[in-house]
Amino acid sequence: MWANFSYAFQAIAPILLLIALGMFVRKIGPWEGKFYRTLNALSFHLFLPVQLFLNVYGVEDLADFNWPVMAYLIGSVFVCCGLGILAARLFVRDPAQKGPIVQVTFRSNHAVLGLPLASALGGAAAMAFASLSAGLITTVFNFLAVVTLTWYSDQDHRITGRALVKRVFRNPLIVGAMSGLALVLLRQLLARVTGETVFFLRDSLPPVYQVLSQLSAVASPVMLFVLGANLDLKAAKTLLPMLRLGVLLRLVICPALVIGAAVALREPLGLTALEVPSMVAVCASPAAVSSGVMVQEIGGDEQLANQLVVWTSVWSLLTIFLIVSALRAAGLLQVWGYE
């Protein structure tokens, strides 16, 4: 039991410390709000797209995976999105708050916590599936986030389908993930023709790959730091009803539905201990770090989005512990390094 809590704390604590550092520097530093918003925009347009590109690009072979489980995970994201839309319609009055509530319901911190979480819960054997799911599901996350936030930011919903598609595919996060997927598909096509697998950037252009890796490594720390700098904890009092709703949807309702149904269907899905860590990462991790910056870029209550990242991160210490404990009791999970 202590091992589960220890892992949850070690996974979430760096996030909270970086947020706290941003709050501290904003308080004592000479920089004003405009500087942090510009830094946030730089992360959205450069650092994070590169990170998503490399996550997808690193997948070696698309064939060697449990695709029924992958399809289930992708489908669950759409189900959670629908649940978020329903909750926003029933419980959210402010139009600016509807988008962040919908986003937090389906969009977890898979890009930042997914791989470390899979590694801790499943070891190296679970990392291949986790890498592929990180690339594909993060693409779905960002696609749905652009669509829903754009929809709610246009109060009269006068945006046409064509304009919406343009916005989606001009989104830097979508471009980054889809570019990585395109290279994976090209690599596998050439491998079938030549019989040799070549990682173009890593093998042919090491300096370029090294620069991209460095940019990727910057993405999450910078976004967390700026999130803390932009955060106003006093606003939590006025946002308390929406924070309760968002935390409940992200950390309790969606994990219970998705993981519970997967356990019930584990034989048809062929669910094993190799895929369960990724399922926990997709369904049970806190709100995506990039939630706030995407709301800033597209429109909506940015403060609510930032607060949801913080409070889902804090409460996920408890919920991840409970979920991991339940899965271990069911014999579906062994915490790597503690067994």
N, C-alpha and C positions, 0 to 999 in steps of 0.2 A: 504493500500500500504506500509506504513512504517512497519507494522507487518511482511510482507513478506521479506523485506530487512533486518529487524532486525534478523529474523530467519536465513536467508542465511549467514549473517555476523557471528552470534554466532556459526553456524555449521562449517564454514570454518576457522574462526580466530584461533582456537587452533592449527589447522594443520600448518598454516603459522607461528605461534609463535614458535612451536617446531622446524620447519625448520630453523627459524632465530636463535634459541638457538644453534642448531648444527653448524651453520656457525660461530657464535660468539666463541663458545668453541674451534672449530678447529683453529681459528685465534689466540687465547690467550693461548691455552692449550699446554702441552708438548707432546701430542700424535701425531704420524705420520700417514700417509695414510694407512699403513698396519693394524694398530689397528682398524680403522673404517671399513675396508673391512672385517676383521675377525668378527667384531661385526655384520656386515650386514649378513655374512654367517651364524652366529649363529641364527639370527632372522629367516632366511630362512629355516634352518634345524630343529629348535626347537620351537621357540615362535609362529610363524605364523601357522605351522601345528596344534599345540595344539589349537589355537584360532579357526581354521576352524573345527576341530573335535568337540569342544564344541558347536559351532553355530549349527551344524547339530544335534548333540546329544540332544540338548534342545528341538527339535520339539516333541510335545506330540502325535499327531495323524495325519497321512498322509491323512486320508480320509476326514477330515473336511475342505477342501480347494476348491477354484475355480480352478480346473485343466485346463479348457480351457484358462484362463488367464495365468496360469503358463506355459502351453505349448507355448502360444504366446510369452511370455517373453524369454523363452529358444530359440525358433526359431528366435527371433529378434537378439539374440546374434550372431547366425550363419550368419544371413543376414548382420549384421554390420561387421563381420569378412570378409565376401566376399567383402564388399565395401572397407574395408581397404586394402585387397590384390589388388583390382583394382586400388586404389589410389597410392599404392606403385609402381605398375607396370608403371603407367602413369607419375607420378611426382617425383619419388625418384630414383636418379642415384646411390648413394653410397649403395652397398649391405648391409653394416653394419647398415644403417639407415632404411632399409625396415622393419625389424622385429619390432622395437619400434613404427613405424608408424602404422603398422597393429595392434599391441597390444593396442595402445591407442584408436583405433577406436572402438573396441568392449569391452574393459575391463575397467569398471568403479570402483570407490572406494566403492563398495557395502559392502565389509566386514567391513570397518571402519565407513562409513557414512550412510549405508543403514538403520540400526536399529534406530539410533538417528533421521534420517530424517523421517522415517515412524512414529516414535513416535510423532515428532513435527507436522507432517501434518495430522495424523490420530488418534493419541491418542492410548490408550491401545487396542482398538478394532482392530486396523490395525496391531498390533505387531505379532499376530500368523502367518498371511500370510507372513509378512516381515521376520520372523525368518526362515520359510521354504524356501522362495525364496533366502535368504542369503546363506543358506547351499547348495541348489541345483545349483543355478546360479553361485556361486563362484567356485563350482566344474567344471562347464562348462568353466568358465573364465580360470581357471588354466590349464585345459586340452587343450584348444585351444592355450593358450599362450605357453605351452611346445611344442606343435606340430609346430606352426608357427615359433617360435624363433629357434627351432632346425633345421627346414627346411632352414631358411635364414642364419643360422650360418654355415651350410655346403654348401660352395660356389658351389661345383660341384654336390650337391644333390645326392651323392653316398650312402647315408644312406638307408638301406633296411627297408621295412615295419616292419619286426620283431624287428629290432634294435630300430626303432622309438617307437613302442609299449612299449618296455622295458624301454626306457627313460621316457615315459609318466608315467607309473605306478610305476617307482622308484622315481618319483618326490615327495618330502616330502609333498607338499601342496595337491597333489592328494591323497596320502596315508592318510593324516589327515582327509580330507573331506569324503573319502570313508569309513574309519573306523567308523566315526560317523554315516554314513548312515546305515552301517551294524548293528550297535547296535540298531538303531531305528527300523529297520525291525525285528530284533530278539525280541526286546521288544514287538512289536505289535503281533508277532506270539505267543509268550508266553501268552500275554494278552488274546488272543482268546481261548487258551487252558485252562488257569487257571481262567480267568475272573478277573484278577487283574493286574494292570499296575505297573511295578516296574522299577524305574530308577536305574540300577545296581550300577553305581559309586556313584551317589548322595545319594542313600539310604543305600547301603551296605558298601561302602568304602568312608565315608566322608573325611578322611584325604587326600586320593588320589585325590578326586574331588577338594578339596580346593587348593592343590598344582597346579593342572592343571588350575584352575581358575586364580591363581596368575600368572602363566606363560602366560596365554592368555592375561591378562591385560597388560603385559609388551610389547607385540608384536608391536602394532601400535605406541606407543610413541618412542620406540627404533628405529624403522624403519624410522620414520619421523626425529628424531634427527640425525641419521647417514646420511640420505638423505641430510640434510643441511650441514653436515660436508664434504660430498663428492662433494657438488655443487660448480661449478665455474661459477658465473654469467657473467664473461667476455666472456665465450663461447657462451652466448645467441646471441651475434652479428653474429657470423659465422653460427649459427644454425637457424637464424631467419626465413628463408623460410620454414624449416621443422616444426618449432614451430607454425607458422601460419597455416600450413596444419593440424597438429595434433589437435590444439585447435578448428579449424573449424569443423573437423570431429567429435571430441568427444563431443563438447558442442552445436553445432548448427545442423549439418546435421543429425546425428543419432537420437537425441531427436525429431527433427521435423518429421522424417520419422516414427519412432516407435510409439511415442505418438499420432501423427496425425492419423495414421492408426488405432490405438486402439480406439480413440474417434469415428472415423467413423464406427467402427465395435463393438461399445460398447454393442448393444443389442444382437447380436449373441454370443459375449464373456461373456455376463452377467457381464460386468464391473461395479463395484460399488466403493463407496468412501473407502471401505476397501482395495481394491487392487491398487488404483491409487497412494497412497504414495510409494508403492514398485516399481511401474513402473517408477516414477520420480527418485527414488534412483538408479535403474538399468541403466536407459538411460541418465540421466541428471547430475549425479554426476561426479566429476573430475576423472582423471586417478588414477588407483589403486596405493596405496602407495608402494606395493610390486613390481611394474613394474621394477624399477631400479635394485633391488636385483636379480630379475629373469633374467634380461639381463646380469647382472654381472656373474651369475652362468652358463648361457647357451651360451652366446655370442651375440655381437652386440654393438651398440653405447650406452654405459651406460650413458654418459653425456646427450645425447638427451633424453633418457628415464627419467632421473632425472629432467631435465628441463621441460619436458612435465607435470610431476606431479605438479611442482610448478605453472606453468603458467595456466594450466587448473583449478587448485585450485583457483587462483586469479580471473580469468575471470568467474568462476562458480558463484561468488557472483552476477554478473549481470544476467547470463542466468537462474539460479535457480529462481531468483526473477521474471523474465519475464514469465517463464513457470508456476510457481505457480500462478501468477496473472491471466494468461490466463485460467488455469484450474478452478480457483475460479470463474471467470466470466462466464464460461460454466456450473457452478453448479456441477462440478465433485469433488470439493475439498473444505474442510474447514480446516483452520489451527487451530489445536488443541490448546486451551488455549487463542486464540485471538477472538473466536466467542462468 
